[in-house]
Amino acid sequence: MLSLYQSSLLLSSILLPLTSATAPTLRIHNTHTTPICFHLETSSGSFPTTTVCPGGLPGITVPASHTSVFHPSEAWNGALTPISGGAGTRFEINFSADQANTWYDADMEMGISAGTLGPTDHRARSNGQSSLAGEQDPLGKANAAFAHLDAGKKAALLKSPKYVQADASKARLTHVSNDKAAPEAVRVFFQLDAGFMAYMGAGSVAGKTPGSKEEKEMVKAQDSKSWVVGSRDMTVTLF
């Protein structure tokens, strides 16, 4: 007869394969009617395949109306940015932080595209909130916020047509974009008024001490956009 200690060792050996780390899976779903090239960045680990995007950037191409499935190494920590008429949202994915979870976020500092990143099974985060980073319809969300701004704030935003454009009536937005040269009023609108599920600036990582109440709110909002979920199967969807 096995002792209690021997029995526990046997049970551990049986359960070990069941509790070991799950190999990372990254799915990229392109809903567009044209192929999309994603600029691929790798900070650690390895990605199974690469090609060359327009401009000579390393990347991967996902065919139209197709889902491509990749299996990066367990140490992979990197980012994917759709390139379609300019840089879009940068989706950052870190499988290397630990072997049970994935750390991730959507970065709109250098561009905005209609796309999301989250666990494939759509499980909620530990706080019960949605696990989708990014925005499926950033223009629609921006319009919902724009409708509630006073005339002065609307006028201030429309002074930056590179980032915010409206129709002839100036009642509805027709274009939104972002980069590091965008005026602070534009970033505040996207981050605080529209509440994009992405960060428009580096937050406290930038090392700057926020002064005004608005600056403090911006840093808090940006810092809150780095998420973790108990899944190693992630999906980027481009709408």
C-alpha positions in Angstrom: 0.0 0.0 0.0 1.3 3.5 -0.9 1.9 5.9 2.0 0.1 9.2 2.0 3.3 10.9 0.9 3.8 8.4 -2.0 0.2 8.8 -3.0 0.5 12.6 -3.1 3.6 12.3 -5.3 1.8 10.0 -7.7 -1.2 12.3 -7.9 1.1 15.3 -8.5 2.8 13.5 -11.4 -0.6 12.7 -13.0 -1.9 16.3 -12.6 1.3 18.1 -13.7 0.6 17.8 -17.4 -2.9 19.1 -16.8 -1.7 22.2 -14.9 1.3 23.0 -17.0 1.4 26.2 -19.1 -0.8 26.4 -22.2 1.1 27.2 -25.4 0.2 30.7 -26.6 -2.2 31.0 -29.5 -2.8 34.3 -31.4 -5.6 34.6 -33.9 -6.0 37.5 -36.2 -9.4 38.0 -37.8 -9.5 40.4 -40.8 -13.1 41.3 -41.6 -12.0 43.6 -44.5 -12.6 42.7 -48.1 -8.9 43.3 -48.8 -5.7 41.7 -47.3 -4.2 43.6 -44.3 -0.5 43.7 -43.4 0.3 44.0 -39.7 3.6 45.5 -38.7 5.1 42.9 -36.3 7.4 43.9 -33.4 9.1 41.4 -31.1 10.7 42.3 -27.8 11.3 38.8 -26.6 10.7 35.2 -27.8 9.9 34.3 -31.4 7.1 34.6 -33.8 6.5 31.6 -36.3 6.4 33.6 -39.5 7.1 37.0 -41.0 6.8 38.8 -44.3 7.4 42.4 -45.4 4.8 45.1 -45.1 4.6 48.2 -47.3 7.5 50.5 -46.4 9.8 47.6 -45.7 8.5 46.9 -42.2 8.5 43.3 -40.9 5.1 41.9 -40.5 2.4 39.3 -41.4 -0.3 39.5 -44.0 -3.9 38.3 -43.2 -6.1 37.6 -46.2 -9.4 39.3 -46.7 -12.3 37.9 -44.6 -10.0 35.4 -43.0 -8.7 34.3 -39.6 -5.0 33.4 -39.4 -3.8 31.4 -36.4 -0.3 31.6 -35.0 1.6 30.0 -32.2 4.3 32.3 -30.9 6.8 31.0 -28.4 5.9 31.1 -24.7 8.4 33.9 -24.2 6.9 36.1 -27.0 6.3 39.7 -26.0 5.5 42.0 -28.9 3.0 44.1 -30.9 0.9 44.1 -34.0 -0.1 47.3 -35.9 -2.4 47.1 -38.9 -1.1 49.1 -41.8 -3.9 50.3 -44.1 -3.5 53.9 -45.4 -1.3 54.6 -42.4 -0.6 53.1 -38.9 -3.6 52.1 -36.9 -4.0 50.9 -33.3 -1.0 49.1 -31.9 -2.0 45.9 -30.2 0.5 44.9 -27.5 0.6 41.3 -26.3 2.8 39.8 -23.6 2.8 36.0 -23.2 6.2 36.0 -21.4 5.1 37.7 -18.1 3.9 34.4 -16.6 2.7 31.0 -17.8 -0.9 31.2 -16.9 -2.0 34.7 -18.1 -1.6 37.2 -20.9 -0.9 40.9 -20.4 -2.1 43.1 -23.1 -3.4 46.5 -24.2 -4.4 48.7 -27.2 -2.1 51.7 -27.9 -3.6 54.5 -29.9 -0.7 56.9 -29.5 0.3 56.6 -33.1 -2.9 55.8 -34.8 -6.5 54.7 -34.5 -8.2 51.8 -36.3 -11.4 49.9 -35.8 -10.1 46.9 -34.0 -10.1 45.0 -30.7 -7.9 42.6 -28.8 -9.0 40.1 -26.1 -9.3 36.5 -25.1 -10.8 34.3 -27.8 -13.4 32.9 -25.4 -14.5 36.5 -24.4 -14.1 35.8 -20.7 -14.3 38.9 -18.5 -11.4 40.3 -16.6 -11.1 39.5 -12.9 -13.0 42.6 -12.0 -16.0 41.4 -14.1 -15.5 44.0 -16.8 -15.2 43.5 -20.5 -11.8 42.1 -21.6 -11.9 43.8 -25.1 -9.1 46.4 -25.5 -9.4 48.8 -28.4 -12.6 49.9 -30.2 -14.8 48.2 -32.7 -16.2 51.6 -33.9 -14.0 54.4 -32.7 -15.7 57.0 -35.0 -19.1 56.1 -33.6 -17.9 56.3 -30.0 -16.3 59.6 -30.7 -19.5 60.9 -32.2 -21.5 59.9 -29.1 -19.1 61.9 -27.0 -18.9 64.8 -29.4 -22.7 65.3 -29.3 -22.5 66.2 -25.6 -19.6 68.7 -25.8 -20.3 72.4 -25.5 -19.8 74.7 -28.5 -16.4 75.9 -27.2 -14.9 72.4 -26.9 -16.3 71.4 -30.3 -14.7 74.4 -32.0 -11.4 73.7 -30.2 -11.3 70.1 -31.5 -12.2 71.1 -35.1 -9.2 73.4 -35.2 -7.1 70.2 -35.6 -8.5 68.7 -38.8 -5.6 66.3 -39.1 -7.1 64.5 -36.1 -10.7 65.4 -35.9 -13.0 66.3 -38.9 -16.7 67.0 -39.1 -19.3 67.2 -41.8 -20.5 70.6 -43.3 -22.9 71.1 -40.4 -20.1 70.5 -37.9 -22.6 68.4 -36.0 -21.1 65.0 -36.8 -17.5 63.7 -37.0 -16.4 62.1 -40.2 -12.7 61.3 -39.2 -10.6 60.7 -36.1 -6.9 59.9 -35.9 -4.0 60.4 -33.5 -0.2 60.6 -33.3 2.3 61.9 -30.8 2.0 65.4 -32.3 -1.7 65.7 -31.6 -2.8 68.6 -29.4 -3.6 67.7 -25.8 -7.2 68.7 -26.3 -7.5 65.9 -28.9 -6.0 63.3 -26.6 -8.2 64.4 -23.7 -11.3 64.1 -25.9 -10.4 60.5 -27.0 -9.2 59.4 -23.6 -11.6 61.1 -21.1 -14.7 62.3 -23.1 -15.0 59.4 -25.5 -13.5 56.9 -23.1 -11.6 54.8 -25.7 -10.4 51.4 -24.3 -6.9 52.2 -25.3 -4.2 54.6 -24.1 -3.5 57.9 -25.9 -0.3 58.6 -24.0 2.3 56.8 -21.9 0.7 57.6 -18.5 3.0 57.5 -15.4 5.6 55.5 -17.4 6.5 58.9 -19.0 7.9 60.0 -15.7 6.2 63.3 -15.7 4.4 64.6 -12.6 0.8 65.7 -13.6 -0.1 69.1 -12.5 -3.7 69.9 -13.2 -6.7 67.8 -12.3 -7.2 67.0 -16.0 -3.6 65.8 -16.3 -4.0 63.6 -13.3 -7.2 62.1 -14.8 -5.4 61.5 -18.0 -2.5 59.6 -16.3 -5.0 57.6 -14.3 -7.0 56.7 -17.4 -3.9 55.7 -19.3 -2.4 53.5 -16.6 -5.7 51.7 -16.2 -5.6 50.4 -19.9 -3.0 47.7 -19.3 -4.9 44.5 -18.6 -4.3 40.9 -17.7 -6.5 37.9 -18.4 -6.3 34.2 -17.4 -6.1 33.0 -21.0 -3.3 32.2 -23.4 -5.5 32.2 -26.5 -5.9 35.8 -27.8 -7.7 37.3 -30.8 -7.1 40.5 -32.7 -10.1 41.5 -34.8 -9.9 44.2 -37.4 -13.3 45.7 -38.4 
